[in-house]
Amino acid sequence: MFLARVTGSVVATTKVASMTGRKLLTVEPLRVDASKRDRLVTTGRTFVVVDTVGAGEGQLVLIAQGSSARMTPETEKLPVDAVIIGIVDTVNVGNETIFSARE
């Protein structure tokens, strides 16, 4: 699993039937800043993911990737390898909160 920020959406009007009605979003994976460990920074990559929780642009989300992406009830029969499985409220490193959705 990894953390990511939702950066946009993808529209594909032609796709396999099992993907009809599935919300596709673009996300940028994040990591803890290695030098200070006090913030999250982008990895410089972008993924297309299936949204199963109703996430929106700008939100911090939790992603499952690979075969684990097909282990949710919503995606078990879909041809996917990345899925949003949660919307993040806080991230703590040590005793420090480095992300809070309330701020």
C-alpha positions as CSV (number, residue, x, y, z in Angstrom):
1,M,0.0,0.0,0.0
2,F,1.1,3.6,-0.5
3,L,-0.1,7.1,0.1
4,A,-1.1,9.4,-2.9
5,R,-2.7,12.7,-3.7
6,V,-5.6,12.7,-6.1
7,T,-4.6,15.0,-9.0
8,G,-7.4,14.5,-11.6
9,S,-9.7,12.2,-13.4
10,V,-9.7,10.0,-16.5
11,V,-12.6,9.6,-18.9
12,A,-12.6,6.5,-21.2
13,T,-15.8,6.2,-23.2
14,T,-14.6,3.0,-24.9
15,K,-13.4,0.3,-22.5
16,V,-14.1,-3.4,-21.5
17,A,-17.7,-3.9,-20.3
18,S,-16.7,-4.7,-16.7
19,M,-15.1,-1.2,-16.3
20,T,-18.3,0.6,-17.3
21,G,-19.4,3.0,-14.5
22,R,-16.1,2.8,-12.7
23,K,-14.6,6.1,-11.6
24,L,-11.0,6.5,-12.7
25,L,-8.7,9.0,-11.1
26,T,-5.0,10.1,-11.5
27,V,-2.9,10.1,-8.3
28,E,0.6,11.1,-7.5
29,P,2.3,8.8,-4.9
30,L,3.8,10.4,-1.9
31,R,6.6,9.5,0.6
32,V,7.9,10.9,3.8
33,D,10.6,13.5,3.2
34,A,13.8,11.6,3.8
35,S,15.8,14.6,5.1
36,K,13.4,16.1,7.7
37,R,10.7,13.4,8.1
38,D,8.2,16.3,8.7
39,R,6.2,16.3,5.5
40,L,5.1,14.3,2.5
41,V,6.7,14.8,-0.9
42,T,5.8,13.5,-4.3
43,T,7.7,10.7,-5.9
44,G,7.3,12.2,-9.4
45,R,5.1,9.4,-10.7
46,T,1.5,9.3,-11.7
47,F,-0.9,6.3,-11.6
48,V,-4.5,5.7,-12.9
49,V,-6.5,4.1,-10.2
50,V,-10.1,2.9,-9.7
51,D,-11.9,4.8,-6.9
52,T,-14.0,2.6,-4.6
53,V,-14.5,5.1,-1.8
54,G,-15.7,8.4,-3.4
55,A,-12.4,10.3,-3.3
56,G,-12.0,13.7,-4.8
57,E,-9.3,15.9,-6.3
58,G,-6.8,17.1,-3.7
59,Q,-7.5,14.4,-1.2
60,L,-4.8,12.2,0.3
61,V,-5.7,8.5,-0.3
62,L,-4.5,5.0,0.5
63,I,-3.8,2.9,-2.6
64,A,-3.6,-0.9,-2.9
65,Q,-1.6,-2.1,-5.9
66,G,-0.9,-5.3,-7.8
67,S,-3.0,-8.5,-7.0
68,S,-4.2,-6.8,-3.8
69,A,-6.1,-4.3,-5.9
70,R,-8.5,-7.1,-6.9
71,M,-9.3,-8.2,-3.3
72,T,-12.1,-5.6,-2.7
73,P,-15.7,-6.6,-3.3
74,E,-15.9,-3.8,-5.9
75,T,-12.8,-4.9,-7.9
76,E,-12.5,-8.6,-7.5
77,K,-13.4,-9.3,-11.1
78,L,-11.9,-6.2,-12.7
79,P,-8.7,-5.9,-14.8
80,V,-7.1,-3.4,-12.4
81,D,-3.8,-3.1,-10.6
82,A,-4.3,0.0,-8.5
83,V,-7.3,1.0,-6.4
84,I,-8.2,3.6,-3.8
85,I,-9.1,1.8,-0.6
86,G,-9.3,4.7,1.9
87,I,-9.3,8.5,2.3
88,V,-6.6,9.5,4.8
89,D,-7.4,11.5,7.9
90,T,-3.9,11.8,9.4
91,V,-0.4,10.6,8.9
92,N,1.9,10.4,12.0
93,V,5.6,9.8,11.9
94,G,7.1,9.2,15.3
95,N,5.1,11.5,17.6
96,E,4.6,14.1,14.9
97,T,1.5,14.6,12.8
98,I,2.8,15.4,9.3
99,F,-0.6,15.4,7.6
100,S,-4.1,16.2,8.8
101,A,-7.1,16.5,6.5
102,R,-8.6,19.0,9.0
103,E,-5.8,21.6,8.4
